Amino acid sequence: MMDRINWPDMKKYIMIATYTVLLFVLFWNFTAVKLFVFEIFDLLDPVIYGIAIAYILNILLRFYEERVFAPINRRNNRIWLRVRRPFSILLTLATVLVLLTFLMWFIVPQLISSISVLAFSLPNNMESLKAFVDSIAAKFHLSGDLWNTLVEKWNEILTKFGQFFLTSIPVILEFTKMFTISFIDIIMGLMLSVYLLLSKEKLTMIAKKLLYAYSSKERADRAVEIGEITNKAFSGFIAGQLTEALILGSLCFVGMWMFHMPYALLVSVIIGVTSIIPIFGAYIGTIPSAFIILMVDPVKAIWFVVFILVLQQIEGNFIYPKVVGNSIGLAGLWVMLALLVGGSLFGIMGMLLGIPAFAVVFTLVRSATNKRLQEKNIVIKE
Protein backbone atom coordinates (compact mmCIF):
# COMPACT_ATOMS: atom_id res chain seq x y z
CA MET A 1 0.00 0.00 0.00
CA MET A 2 2.82 2.36 0.87
CA ASP A 3 4.43 1.72 -2.53
CA ARG A 4 1.36 3.06 -4.30
CA ILE A 5 1.65 6.48 -2.66
CA ASN A 6 2.97 9.12 -5.00
CA TRP A 7 5.52 10.74 -2.68
CA PRO A 8 6.42 13.71 -4.96
CA ASP A 9 2.76 14.70 -5.17
CA MET A 10 2.34 14.13 -1.44
CA LYS A 11 5.32 16.41 -0.75
CA LYS A 12 3.82 19.11 -2.96
CA TYR A 13 0.47 18.90 -1.16
CA ILE A 14 2.17 19.10 2.24
CA MET A 15 4.07 22.23 1.13
CA ILE A 16 0.86 23.85 -0.14
CA ALA A 17 -0.94 23.03 3.12
CA THR A 18 1.97 24.42 5.16
CA TYR A 19 2.03 27.69 3.20
CA THR A 20 -1.75 27.99 3.54
CA VAL A 21 -1.58 27.56 7.32
CA LEU A 22 1.27 30.08 7.58
CA LEU A 23 -0.60 32.66 5.52
CA PHE A 24 -3.72 32.14 7.63
CA VAL A 25 -1.74 32.61 10.86
CA LEU A 26 -0.04 35.74 9.50
CA PHE A 27 -3.30 37.37 8.43
CA TRP A 28 -5.07 36.32 11.63
CA ASN A 29 -2.31 37.96 13.71
CA PHE A 30 -1.60 40.75 11.25
CA THR A 31 -1.37 43.50 13.90
CA ALA A 32 1.12 41.57 16.03
CA VAL A 33 3.17 40.64 12.96
CA LYS A 34 3.24 44.27 11.80
CA LEU A 35 4.40 45.44 15.26
CA PHE A 36 7.11 42.78 15.28
CA VAL A 37 8.31 43.83 11.82
CA PHE A 38 8.41 47.49 12.89
CA GLU A 39 10.47 46.57 15.97
CA ILE A 40 12.97 44.75 13.76
CA PHE A 41 13.09 47.78 11.47
CA ASP A 42 13.81 50.05 14.46
CA LEU A 43 16.82 47.94 15.37
CA LEU A 44 18.10 48.01 11.79
CA ASP A 45 17.44 51.72 11.14
CA PRO A 46 20.95 52.60 9.85
CA VAL A 47 20.98 49.62 7.49
CA ILE A 48 17.47 50.36 6.23
CA TYR A 49 18.31 54.04 5.77
CA GLY A 50 21.45 53.04 3.87
CA ILE A 51 19.60 50.70 1.52
CA ALA A 52 16.79 53.21 0.95
CA ILE A 53 19.19 56.12 0.33
CA ALA A 54 21.31 53.98 -1.99
CA TYR A 55 18.24 52.88 -3.94
CA ILE A 56 17.06 56.47 -4.43
CA LEU A 57 20.55 57.82 -5.21
CA ASN A 58 21.06 54.99 -7.68
CA ILE A 59 18.35 56.51 -9.88
CA LEU A 60 20.34 59.75 -10.17
CA LEU A 61 23.61 57.80 -10.42
CA ARG A 62 22.32 55.82 -13.41
CA PHE A 63 21.18 59.07 -15.03
CA TYR A 64 24.72 60.42 -14.87
CA GLU A 65 26.44 57.17 -15.88
CA GLU A 66 24.14 56.08 -18.69
CA ARG A 67 22.91 59.38 -20.13
CA VAL A 68 25.13 62.31 -19.20
CA PHE A 69 28.38 60.38 -19.75
CA ALA A 70 27.08 58.27 -22.65
CA PRO A 71 29.40 59.91 -25.27
CA ILE A 72 32.46 59.26 -23.07
CA ASN A 73 31.37 55.67 -22.38
CA ARG A 74 31.42 54.85 -26.09
CA ARG A 75 35.17 55.50 -26.27
CA ASN A 76 35.85 52.52 -23.91
CA ASN A 77 38.70 54.37 -22.24
CA ARG A 78 40.12 52.16 -19.46
CA ILE A 79 41.01 55.02 -17.16
CA TRP A 80 37.54 56.50 -17.54
CA LEU A 81 35.85 53.16 -16.89
CA ARG A 82 37.77 52.90 -13.61
CA VAL A 83 36.94 56.39 -12.36
CA ARG A 84 33.44 56.64 -13.84
CA ARG A 85 31.66 55.14 -10.83
CA PRO A 86 33.45 57.18 -8.10
CA PHE A 87 33.15 60.37 -10.16
CA SER A 88 29.44 59.74 -10.80
CA ILE A 89 28.85 59.10 -7.09
CA LEU A 90 30.62 62.33 -6.18
CA LEU A 91 28.52 64.19 -8.73
CA THR A 92 25.35 62.57 -7.37
CA LEU A 93 26.21 63.52 -3.78
CA ALA A 94 27.12 67.04 -4.90
CA THR A 95 23.73 67.38 -6.61
CA VAL A 96 21.91 66.25 -3.46
CA LEU A 97 24.06 68.58 -1.34
CA VAL A 98 23.21 71.56 -3.56
CA LEU A 99 19.49 70.76 -3.32
CA LEU A 100 19.65 70.39 0.47
CA THR A 101 21.61 73.64 0.77
CA PHE A 102 19.00 75.40 -1.35
CA LEU A 103 16.26 74.04 0.91
CA MET A 104 18.04 74.96 4.14
CA TRP A 105 19.12 78.47 3.12
CA PHE A 106 16.21 79.67 1.01
CA ILE A 107 13.04 77.61 1.40
CA VAL A 108 13.08 76.45 5.04
CA PRO A 109 13.54 79.95 6.59
CA GLN A 110 10.73 81.32 4.44
CA LEU A 111 8.50 78.40 5.40
CA ILE A 112 9.17 78.99 9.09
CA SER A 113 8.49 82.69 8.64
CA SER A 114 5.22 81.99 6.80
CA ILE A 115 4.05 79.54 9.47
CA SER A 116 4.95 81.98 12.26
CA VAL A 117 3.11 84.87 10.59
CA LEU A 118 0.12 82.65 9.89
CA ALA A 119 -0.04 81.39 13.49
CA PHE A 120 0.31 84.94 14.89
CA SER A 121 -2.37 86.43 12.63
CA LEU A 122 -4.74 83.44 12.81
CA PRO A 123 -7.23 84.93 15.35
CA ASN A 124 -7.49 88.24 13.45
CA ASN A 125 -7.84 86.44 10.11
CA MET A 126 -10.64 84.27 11.45
CA GLU A 127 -12.49 87.34 12.77
CA SER A 128 -12.08 89.02 9.38
CA LEU A 129 -13.41 85.92 7.66
CA LYS A 130 -16.45 85.84 9.95
CA ALA A 131 -17.06 89.51 9.22
CA PHE A 132 -16.84 88.78 5.48
CA VAL A 133 -19.48 86.05 5.80
CA ASP A 134 -21.76 88.41 7.78
CA SER A 135 -21.34 91.09 5.11
CA ILE A 136 -22.36 88.61 2.42
CA ALA A 137 -25.47 87.72 4.41
CA ALA A 138 -26.39 91.39 4.88
CA LYS A 139 -25.76 92.24 1.21
CA PHE A 140 -28.03 89.50 -0.14
CA HIS A 141 -30.53 89.77 2.74
CA LEU A 142 -29.94 86.23 3.87
CA SER A 143 -31.63 85.46 7.14
CA GLY A 144 -33.74 82.89 8.87
CA ASP A 145 -33.04 79.77 10.87
CA LEU A 146 -31.42 77.92 7.96
CA TRP A 147 -28.90 80.68 7.34
CA ASN A 148 -28.16 81.05 11.03
CA THR A 149 -27.56 77.29 11.25
CA LEU A 150 -25.21 77.42 8.27
CA VAL A 151 -23.31 80.35 9.79
CA GLU A 152 -22.99 78.53 13.11
CA LYS A 153 -21.67 75.40 11.38
CA TRP A 154 -19.30 77.51 9.31
CA ASN A 155 -17.96 79.28 12.38
CA GLU A 156 -17.60 75.93 14.11
CA ILE A 157 -15.58 74.59 11.17
CA LEU A 158 -13.32 77.64 11.21
CA THR A 159 -12.80 77.36 14.94
CA LYS A 160 -11.93 73.68 14.74
CA PHE A 161 -9.57 74.30 11.85
CA GLY A 162 -7.82 77.05 13.81
CA GLN A 163 -7.48 74.73 16.80
CA PHE A 164 -6.18 71.96 14.54
CA PHE A 165 -3.60 74.27 13.00
CA LEU A 166 -2.41 75.53 16.38
CA THR A 167 -2.21 72.02 17.82
CA SER A 168 -0.38 70.75 14.73
CA ILE A 169 2.56 73.09 15.35
CA PRO A 170 3.77 71.07 18.38
CA VAL A 171 3.40 67.92 16.29
CA ILE A 172 5.62 69.43 13.60
CA LEU A 173 8.15 70.42 16.25
CA GLU A 174 8.07 66.91 17.71
CA PHE A 175 8.63 65.46 14.25
CA THR A 176 11.59 67.80 13.82
CA LYS A 177 12.94 66.61 17.17
CA MET A 178 12.58 62.96 16.18
CA PHE A 179 14.24 63.70 12.85
CA THR A 180 17.15 65.31 14.69
CA ILE A 181 17.46 62.27 16.96
CA SER A 182 17.54 60.03 13.88
CA PHE A 183 20.08 62.28 12.17
CA ILE A 184 23.00 60.07 13.27
CA ASP A 185 21.27 57.00 11.83
CA ILE A 186 20.70 58.88 8.59
CA ILE A 187 24.36 59.93 8.39
CA MET A 188 25.44 56.33 9.00
CA GLY A 189 22.97 55.20 6.38
CA LEU A 190 24.37 57.74 3.92
CA MET A 191 27.89 56.42 4.48
CA LEU A 192 26.66 52.86 3.98
CA SER A 193 24.82 53.90 0.81
CA VAL A 194 28.10 55.11 -0.73
CA TYR A 195 29.68 51.68 -0.18
CA LEU A 196 26.58 50.01 -1.60
CA LEU A 197 26.70 52.17 -4.73
CA LEU A 198 30.42 51.57 -5.22
CA SER A 199 30.02 47.79 -5.12
CA LYS A 200 26.43 47.24 -6.25
CA GLU A 201 27.45 44.95 -9.13
CA LYS A 202 29.58 42.80 -6.79
CA LEU A 203 26.76 42.57 -4.24
CA THR A 204 24.32 41.61 -6.98
CA MET A 205 26.71 38.93 -8.20
CA ILE A 206 27.13 37.54 -4.66
CA ALA A 207 23.36 37.39 -4.23
CA LYS A 208 22.97 35.56 -7.54
CA LYS A 209 25.70 33.05 -6.63
CA LEU A 210 24.02 32.28 -3.31
CA LEU A 211 20.65 32.01 -5.01
CA TYR A 212 21.81 29.61 -7.71
CA ALA A 213 23.96 27.62 -5.25
CA TYR A 214 21.18 26.88 -2.74
CA SER A 215 18.15 26.56 -5.01
CA SER A 216 17.24 24.97 -8.32
CA LYS A 217 18.05 26.78 -11.54
CA GLU A 218 14.36 27.19 -12.37
CA ARG A 219 13.60 28.85 -9.03
CA ALA A 220 16.71 30.99 -9.23
CA ASP A 221 15.81 32.17 -12.74
CA ARG A 222 12.31 33.00 -11.53
CA ALA A 223 13.66 34.90 -8.51
CA VAL A 224 16.00 36.94 -10.73
CA GLU A 225 13.13 37.72 -13.09
CA ILE A 226 10.93 38.86 -10.20
CA GLY A 227 13.79 40.98 -8.86
CA GLU A 228 14.22 42.72 -12.20
CA ILE A 229 10.48 43.39 -12.48
CA THR A 230 10.39 44.74 -8.92
CA ASN A 231 13.40 47.00 -9.44
CA LYS A 232 11.96 48.39 -12.67
CA ALA A 233 8.56 49.09 -11.09
CA PHE A 234 9.88 50.72 -7.92
CA SER A 235 12.68 52.77 -9.50
CA GLY A 236 10.43 54.02 -12.30
CA PHE A 237 7.65 54.91 -9.88
CA ILE A 238 9.88 56.69 -7.34
CA ALA A 239 11.77 58.68 -9.98
CA GLY A 240 8.59 59.62 -11.81
CA GLN A 241 6.64 60.67 -8.71
CA LEU A 242 9.47 62.76 -7.27
CA THR A 243 10.02 64.53 -10.60
CA GLU A 244 6.31 65.11 -11.04
CA ALA A 245 5.97 66.50 -7.49
CA LEU A 246 8.86 68.90 -8.12
CA ILE A 247 7.33 70.10 -11.40
CA LEU A 248 3.84 70.47 -9.91
CA GLY A 249 5.10 72.37 -6.86
CA SER A 250 7.18 74.70 -9.06
CA LEU A 251 4.25 75.40 -11.40
CA CYS A 252 2.02 76.05 -8.40
CA PHE A 253 4.52 78.58 -7.01
CA VAL A 254 4.90 80.37 -10.36
CA GLY A 255 1.13 80.56 -10.82
CA MET A 256 0.46 81.83 -7.28
CA TRP A 257 3.27 84.38 -7.62
CA MET A 258 1.83 85.65 -10.91
CA PHE A 259 -1.67 85.99 -9.44
CA HIS A 260 -0.33 87.58 -6.21
CA MET A 261 -1.80 84.94 -3.92
CA PRO A 262 -0.72 84.88 -0.26
CA TYR A 263 1.66 82.27 1.20
CA ALA A 264 2.77 81.16 -2.28
CA LEU A 265 5.87 79.28 -1.09
CA LEU A 266 4.16 77.57 1.86
CA VAL A 267 1.21 76.44 -0.24
CA SER A 268 3.43 75.29 -3.12
CA VAL A 269 5.50 73.15 -0.76
CA ILE A 270 2.29 71.59 0.62
CA ILE A 271 1.02 70.87 -2.90
CA GLY A 272 4.39 69.50 -4.03
CA VAL A 273 4.84 67.20 -1.02
CA THR A 274 1.29 65.82 -1.08
CA SER A 275 1.37 65.30 -4.86
CA ILE A 276 3.91 62.51 -4.30
CA ILE A 277 0.79 60.47 -3.53
CA PRO A 278 -0.83 59.63 -6.91
CA ILE A 279 -4.40 60.63 -7.79
CA PHE A 280 -5.46 62.15 -4.45
CA GLY A 281 -2.20 63.83 -3.42
CA ALA A 282 -2.63 67.33 -4.84
CA TYR A 283 -6.31 67.40 -3.83
CA ILE A 284 -5.35 66.44 -0.27
CA GLY A 285 -2.92 69.36 -0.21
CA THR A 286 -5.53 71.71 -1.71
CA ILE A 287 -7.82 71.47 1.34
CA PRO A 288 -5.49 72.96 4.00
CA SER A 289 -3.97 75.33 1.44
CA ALA A 290 -7.37 76.72 0.49
CA PHE A 291 -8.20 77.25 4.19
CA ILE A 292 -4.93 79.10 4.72
CA ILE A 293 -5.69 81.48 1.82
CA LEU A 294 -9.35 81.69 2.84
CA MET A 295 -8.43 83.26 6.18
CA VAL A 296 -6.50 86.02 4.38
CA ASP A 297 -8.56 86.60 1.22
CA PRO A 298 -11.75 84.53 0.61
CA VAL A 299 -12.01 85.59 -3.03
CA LYS A 300 -8.45 84.49 -3.80
CA ALA A 301 -9.16 81.19 -2.05
CA ILE A 302 -11.86 80.49 -4.63
CA TRP A 303 -9.52 81.43 -7.47
CA PHE A 304 -6.85 79.21 -5.90
CA VAL A 305 -9.16 76.18 -6.02
CA VAL A 306 -9.96 76.94 -9.69
CA PHE A 307 -6.24 77.33 -10.39
CA ILE A 308 -5.42 73.96 -8.78
CA LEU A 309 -8.20 72.23 -10.75
CA VAL A 310 -6.80 73.63 -14.01
CA LEU A 311 -3.26 72.73 -12.97
CA GLN A 312 -4.36 69.19 -12.14
CA GLN A 313 -5.88 68.81 -15.61
CA ILE A 314 -2.62 69.97 -17.20
CA GLU A 315 -0.66 67.65 -14.94
CA GLY A 316 -2.89 64.63 -15.60
CA ASN A 317 -3.01 65.03 -19.38
CA PHE A 318 0.46 66.33 -20.22
CA ILE A 319 2.98 66.14 -17.34
CA TYR A 320 2.15 62.75 -15.80
CA PRO A 321 2.17 60.75 -19.09
CA LYS A 322 5.51 62.33 -20.09
CA VAL A 323 7.26 62.12 -16.73
CA VAL A 324 5.93 58.87 -15.25
CA GLY A 325 4.74 57.35 -18.52
CA ASN A 326 3.99 53.64 -18.38
CA SER A 327 6.54 52.90 -15.62
CA ILE A 328 3.77 51.70 -13.29
CA GLY A 329 2.05 49.56 -15.91
CA LEU A 330 -1.36 49.74 -14.18
CA ALA A 331 -4.72 51.02 -15.32
CA GLY A 332 -6.43 53.74 -13.28
CA LEU A 333 -8.73 51.27 -11.50
CA TRP A 334 -5.84 49.14 -10.24
CA VAL A 335 -3.86 52.23 -9.20
CA MET A 336 -6.78 53.42 -7.07
CA LEU A 337 -7.29 49.94 -5.59
CA ALA A 338 -3.59 49.67 -4.69
CA LEU A 339 -3.70 53.18 -3.21
CA LEU A 340 -6.70 52.42 -1.00
CA VAL A 341 -5.50 49.01 0.17
CA GLY A 342 -1.93 50.18 0.80
CA GLY A 343 -3.13 53.26 2.66
CA SER A 344 -5.54 51.32 4.88
CA LEU A 345 -2.83 48.81 5.85
CA PHE A 346 0.31 50.95 6.21
CA GLY A 347 -0.82 54.59 6.06
CA ILE A 348 1.13 57.10 3.97
CA MET A 349 4.00 54.69 3.35
CA GLY A 350 1.51 52.10 2.11
CA MET A 351 0.02 54.64 -0.29
CA LEU A 352 3.47 55.41 -1.69
CA LEU A 353 4.82 51.87 -2.00
CA GLY A 354 1.54 50.01 -2.49
CA ILE A 355 1.24 51.03 -6.15
CA PRO A 356 4.62 49.68 -7.38
CA ALA A 357 4.15 46.57 -5.19
CA PHE A 358 0.75 45.97 -6.75
CA ALA A 359 2.28 46.60 -10.19
CA VAL A 360 4.77 43.78 -9.54
CA VAL A 361 2.02 41.38 -8.46
CA PHE A 362 -0.13 42.40 -11.43
CA THR A 363 2.76 41.80 -13.87
CA LEU A 364 3.50 38.36 -12.42
CA VAL A 365 -0.15 37.28 -12.44
CA ARG A 366 -0.61 38.53 -16.01
CA SER A 367 2.52 36.69 -17.15
CA ALA A 368 1.45 33.44 -15.47
CA THR A 369 -2.08 33.75 -16.88
CA ASN A 370 -0.85 34.32 -20.45
CA LYS A 371 1.54 31.38 -20.12
CA ARG A 372 -1.28 29.04 -19.05
CA LEU A 373 -3.50 30.24 -21.89
CA GLN A 374 -0.72 29.53 -24.38
CA GLU A 375 -0.23 26.05 -22.95
CA LYS A 376 -3.95 25.38 -23.42
CA ASN A 377 -3.94 26.95 -26.93
CA ILE A 378 -6.66 29.39 -25.90
CA VAL A 379 -6.84 32.79 -27.55
CA ILE A 380 -9.07 35.44 -25.97
CA LYS A 381 -9.68 38.52 -28.07
CA GLU A 382 -9.42 41.79 -26.16
FIZA-72453 format. One record per residue (C-alpha): chain; x, y, z; residue number from 1. Coordinates in steps of 0.2 Angstrom, whole numbers, plus 5000, padded with zeros to 4 digits. Layout:
BEGIN
PT  mol     x     y     z  seq
PT    A     X     Y     Z  NUM
...
end
This chain:
BEGIN
PT  mol     x     y     z  seq
PT    A  5000  5000  5000    1
PT    A  5014  5012  5004    2
PT    A  5022  5009  4987    3
PT    A  5007  5015  4979    4
PT    A  5008  5032  4987    5
PT    A  5015  5046  4975    6
PT    A  5028  5054  4987    7
PT    A  5032  5069  4975    8
PT    A  5014  5073  4974    9
PT    A  5012  5071  4993   10
PT    A  5027  5082  4996   11
PT    A  5019  5096  4985   12
PT    A  5002  5094  4994   13
PT    A  5011  5096  5011   14
PT    A  5020  5111  5006   15
PT    A  5004  5119  4999   16
PT    A  4995  5115  5016   17
PT    A  5010  5122  5026   18
PT    A  5010  5138  5016   19
PT    A  4991  5140  5018   20
PT    A  4992  5138  5037   21
PT    A  5006  5150  5038   22
PT    A  4997  5163  5028   23
PT    A  4981  5161  5038   24
PT    A  4991  5163  5054   25
PT    A  5000  5179  5047   26
PT    A  4984  5187  5042   27
PT    A  4975  5182  5058   28
PT    A  4988  5190  5069   29
PT    A  4992  5204  5056   30
PT    A  4993  5218  5069   31
PT    A  5006  5208  5080   32
PT    A  5016  5203  5065   33
PT    A  5016  5221  5059   34
PT    A  5022  5227  5076   35
PT    A  5036  5214  5076   36
PT    A  5042  5219  5059   37
PT    A  5042  5237  5064   38
PT    A  5052  5233  5080   39
PT    A  5065  5224  5069   40
PT    A  5065  5239  5057   41
PT    A  5069  5250  5072   42
PT    A  5084  5240  5077   43
PT    A  5090  5240  5059   44
PT    A  5087  5259  5056   45
PT    A  5105  5263  5049   46
PT    A  5105  5248  5037   47
PT    A  5087  5252  5031   48
PT    A  5092  5270  5029   49
PT    A  5107  5265  5019   50
PT    A  5098  5253  5008   51
PT    A  5084  5266  5005   52
PT    A  5096  5281  5002   53
PT    A  5107  5270  4990   54
PT    A  5091  5264  4980   55
PT    A  5085  5282  4978   56
PT    A  5103  5289  4974   57
PT    A  5105  5275  4962   58
PT    A  5092  5283  4951   59
PT    A  5102  5299  4949   60
PT    A  5118  5289  4948   61
PT    A  5112  5279  4933   62
PT    A  5106  5295  4925   63
PT    A  5124  5302  4926   64
PT    A  5132  5286  4921   65
PT    A  5121  5280  4907   66
PT    A  5115  5297  4899   67
PT    A  5126  5312  4904   68
PT    A  5142  5302  4901   69
PT    A  5135  5291  4887   70
PT    A  5147  5300  4874   71
PT    A  5162  5296  4885   72
PT    A  5157  5278  4888   73
PT    A  5157  5274  4870   74
PT    A  5176  5277  4869   75
PT    A  5179  5263  4880   76
PT    A  5194  5272  4889   77
PT    A  5201  5261  4903   78
PT    A  5205  5275  4914   79
PT    A  5188  5283  4912   80
PT    A  5179  5266  4916   81
PT    A  5189  5265  4932   82
PT    A  5185  5282  4938   83
PT    A  5167  5283  4931   84
PT    A  5158  5276  4946   85
PT    A  5167  5286  4960   86
PT    A  5166  5302  4949   87
PT    A  5147  5299  4946   88
PT    A  5144  5295  4965   89
PT    A  5153  5312  4969   90
PT    A  5143  5321  4956   91
PT    A  5127  5313  4963   92
PT    A  5131  5318  4981   93
PT    A  5136  5335  4975   94
PT    A  5119  5337  4967   95
PT    A  5110  5331  4983   96
PT    A  5120  5343  4993   97
PT    A  5116  5358  4982   98
PT    A  5097  5354  4983   99
PT    A  5098  5352  5002  100
PT    A  5108  5368  5004  101
PT    A  5095  5377  4993  102
PT    A  5081  5370  5005  103
PT    A  5090  5375  5021  104
PT    A  5096  5392  5016  105
PT    A  5081  5398  5005  106
PT    A  5065  5388  5007  107
PT    A  5065  5382  5025  108
PT    A  5068  5400  5033  109
PT    A  5054  5407  5022  110
PT    A  5042  5392  5027  111
PT    A  5046  5395  5045  112
PT    A  5042  5413  5043  113
PT    A  5026  5410  5034  114
PT    A  5020  5398  5047  115
PT    A  5025  5410  5061  116
PT    A  5016  5424  5053  117
PT    A  5001  5413  5049  118
PT    A  5000  5407  5067  119
PT    A  5002  5425  5074  120
PT    A  4988  5432  5063  121
PT    A  4976  5417  5064  122
PT    A  4964  5425  5077  123
PT    A  4963  5441  5067  124
PT    A  4961  5432  5051  125
PT    A  4947  5421  5057  126
PT    A  4938  5437  5064  127
PT    A  4940  5445  5047  128
PT    A  4933  5430  5038  129
PT    A  4918  5429  5050  130
PT    A  4915  5448  5046  131
PT    A  4916  5444  5027  132
PT    A  4903  5430  5029  133
PT    A  4891  5442  5039  134
PT    A  4893  5455  5026  135
PT    A  4888  5443  5012  136
PT    A  4873  5439  5022  137
PT    A  4868  5457  5024  138
PT    A  4871  5461  5006  139
PT    A  4860  5447  4999  140
PT    A  4847  5449  5014  141
PT    A  4850  5431  5019  142
PT    A  4842  5427  5036  143
PT    A  4831  5414  5044  144
PT    A  4835  5399  5054  145
PT    A  4843  5390  5040  146
PT    A  4856  5403  5037  147
PT    A  4859  5405  5055  148
PT    A  4862  5386  5056  149
PT    A  4874  5387  5041  150
PT    A  4883  5402  5049  151
PT    A  4885  5393  5066  152
PT    A  4892  5377  5057  153
PT    A  4904  5388  5047  154
PT    A  4910  5396  5062  155
PT    A  4912  5380  5071  156
PT    A  4922  5373  5056  157
PT    A  4933  5388  5056  158
PT    A  4936  5387  5075  159
PT    A  4940  5368  5074  160
PT    A  4952  5372  5059  161
PT    A  4961  5385  5069  162
PT    A  4963  5374  5084  163
PT    A  4969  5360  5073  164
PT    A  4982  5371  5065  165
PT    A  4988  5378  5082  166
PT    A  4989  5360  5089  167
PT    A  4998  5354  5074  168
PT    A  5013  5365  5077  169
PT    A  5019  5355  5092  170
PT    A  5017  5340  5081  171
PT    A  5028  5347  5068  172
PT    A  5041  5352  5081  173
PT    A  5040  5335  5089  174
PT    A  5043  5327  5071  175
PT    A  5058  5339  5069  176
PT    A  5065  5333  5086  177
PT    A  5063  5315  5081  178
PT    A  5071  5318  5064  179
PT    A  5086  5327  5073  180
PT    A  5087  5311  5085  181
PT    A  5088  5300  5069  182
PT    A  5100  5311  5061  183
PT    A  5115  5300  5066  184
PT    A  5106  5285  5059  185
PT    A  5103  5294  5043  186
PT    A  5122  5300  5042  187
PT    A  5127  5282  5045  188
PT    A  5115  5276  5032  189
PT    A  5122  5289  5020  190
PT    A  5139  5282  5022  191
PT    A  5133  5264  5020  192
PT    A  5124  5269  5004  193
PT    A  5141  5276  4996  194
PT    A  5148  5258  4999  195
PT    A  5133  5250  4992  196
PT    A  5133  5261  4976  197
PT    A  5152  5258  4974  198
PT    A  5150  5239  4974  199
PT    A  5132  5236  4969  200
PT    A  5137  5225  4954  201
PT    A  5148  5214  4966  202
PT    A  5134  5213  4979  203
PT    A  5122  5208  4965  204
PT    A  5134  5195  4959  205
PT    A  5136  5188  4977  206
PT    A  5117  5187  4979  207
PT    A  5115  5178  4962  208
PT    A  5128  5165  4967  209
PT    A  5120  5161  4983  210
PT    A  5103  5160  4975  211
PT    A  5109  5148  4961  212
PT    A  5120  5138  4974  213
PT    A  5106  5134  4986  214
PT    A  5091  5133  4975  215
PT    A  5086  5125  4958  216
PT    A  5090  5134  4942  217
PT    A  5072  5136  4938  218
PT    A  5068  5144  4955  219
PT    A  5084  5155  4954  220
PT    A  5079  5161  4936  221
PT    A  5062  5165  4942  222
PT    A  5068  5175  4957  223
PT    A  5080  5185  4946  224
PT    A  5066  5189  4935  225
PT    A  5055  5194  4949  226
PT    A  5069  5205  4956  227
PT    A  5071  5214  4939  228
PT    A  5052  5217  4938  229
PT    A  5052  5224  4955  230
PT    A  5067  5235  4953  231
PT    A  5060  5242  4937  232
PT    A  5043  5245  4945  233
PT    A  5049  5254  4960  234
PT    A  5063  5264  4952  235
PT    A  5052  5270  4939  236
PT    A  5038  5275  4951  237
PT    A  5049  5283  4963  238
PT    A  5059  5293  4950  239
PT    A  5043  5298  4941  240
PT    A  5033  5303  4956  241
PT    A  5047  5314  4964  242
PT    A  5050  5323  4947  243
PT    A  5032  5326  4945  244
PT    A  5030  5332  4963  245
PT    A  5044  5345  4959  246
PT    A  5037  5351  4943  247
PT    A  5019  5352  4950  248
PT    A  5025  5362  4966  249
PT    A  5036  5373  4955  250
PT    A  5021  5377  4943  251
PT    A  5010  5380  4958  252
PT    A  5023  5393  4965  253
PT    A  5025  5402  4948  254
PT    A  5006  5403  4946  255
PT    A  5002  5409  4964  256
PT    A  5016  5422  4962  257
PT    A  5009  5428  4945  258
PT    A  4992  5430  4953  259
PT    A  4998  5438  4969  260
PT    A  4991  5425  4980  261
PT    A  4996  5424  4999  262
PT    A  5008  5411  5006  263
PT    A  5014  5406  4989  264
PT    A  5029  5396  4995  265
PT    A  5021  5388  5009  266
PT    A  5006  5382  4999  267
PT    A  5017  5376  4984  268
PT    A  5028  5366  4996  269
PT    A  5011  5358  5003  270
PT    A  5005  5354  4985  271
PT    A  5022  5348  4980  272
PT    A  5024  5336  4995  273
PT    A  5006  5329  4995  274
PT    A  5007  5327  4976  275
PT    A  5020  5313  4979  276
PT    A  5004  5302  4982  277
PT    A  4996  5298  4965  278
PT    A  4978  5303  4961  279
PT    A  4973  5311  4978  280
PT    A  4989  5319  4983  281
PT    A  4987  5337  4976  282
PT    A  4968  5337  4981  283
PT    A  4973  5332  4999  284
PT    A  4985  5347  4999  285
PT    A  4972  5359  4991  286
PT    A  4961  5357  5007  287
PT    A  4973  5365  5020  288
PT    A  4980  5377  5007  289
PT    A  4963  5384  5002  290
PT    A  4959  5386  5021  291
PT    A  4975  5396  5024  292
PT    A  4972  5407  5009  293
PT    A  4953  5408  5014  294
PT    A  4958  5416  5031  295
PT    A  4967  5430  5022  296
PT    A  4957  5433  5006  297
PT    A  4941  5423  5003  298
PT    A  4940  5428  4985  299
PT    A  4958  5422  4981  300
PT    A  4954  5406  4990  301
PT    A  4941  5402  4977  302
PT    A  4952  5407  4963  303
PT    A  4966  5396  4970  304
PT    A  4954  5381  4970  305
PT    A  4950  5385  4952  306
PT    A  4969  5387  4948  307
PT    A  4973  5370  4956  308
PT    A  4959  5361  4946  309
PT    A  4966  5368  4930  310
PT    A  4984  5364  4935  311
PT    A  4978  5346  4939  312
PT    A  4971  5344  4922  313
PT    A  4987  5350  4914  314
PT    A  4997  5338  4925  315
PT    A  4986  5323  4922  316
PT    A  4985  5325  4903  317
PT    A  5002  5332  4899  318
PT    A  5015  5331  4913  319
PT    A  5011  5314  4921  320
PT    A  5011  5304  4905  321
PT    A  5028  5312  4900  322
PT    A  5036  5311  4916  323
PT    A  5030  5294  4924  324
PT    A  5024  5287  4907  325
PT    A  5020  5268  4908  326
PT    A  5033  5264  4922  327
PT    A  5019  5258  4934  328
PT    A  5010  5248  4920  329
PT    A  4993  5249  4929  330
PT    A  4976  5255  4923  331
PT    A  4968  5269  4934  332
PT    A  4956  5256  4943  333
PT    A  4971  5246  4949  334
PT    A  4981  5261  4954  335
PT    A  4966  5267  4965  336
PT    A  4964  5250  4972  337
PT    A  4982  5248  4977  338
PT    A  4982  5266  4984  339
PT    A  4966  5262  4995  340
PT    A  4972  5245  5001  341
PT    A  4990  5251  5004  342
PT    A  4984  5266  5013  343
PT    A  4972  5257  5024  344
PT    A  4986  5244  5029  345
PT    A  5002  5255  5031  346
PT    A  4996  5273  5030  347
PT    A  5006  5286  5020  348
PT    A  5020  5273  5017  349
PT    A  5008  5260  5011  350
PT    A  5000  5273  4999  351
PT    A  5017  5277  4992  352
PT    A  5024  5259  4990  353
PT    A  5008  5250  4988  354
PT    A  5006  5255  4969  355
PT    A  5023  5248  4963  356
PT    A  5021  5233  4974  357
PT    A  5004  5230  4966  358
PT    A  5011  5233  4949  359
PT    A  5024  5219  4952  360
PT    A  5010  5207  4958  361
PT    A  4999  5212  4943  362
PT    A  5014  5209  4931  363
PT    A  5018  5192  4938  364
PT    A  4999  5186  4938  365
PT    A  4997  5193  4920  366
PT    A  5013  5183  4914  367
PT    A  5007  5167  4923  368
PT    A  4990  5169  4916  369
PT    A  4996  5172  4898  370
PT    A  5008  5157  4899  371
PT    A  4994  5145  4905  372
PT    A  4982  5151  4891  373
PT    A  4996  5148  4878  374
PT    A  4999  5130  4885  375
PT    A  4980  5127  4883  376
PT    A  4980  5135  4865  377
PT    A  4967  5147  4871  378
PT    A  4966  5164  4862  379
PT    A  4955  5177  4870  380
PT    A  4952  5193  4860  381
PT    A  4953  5209  4869  382
end
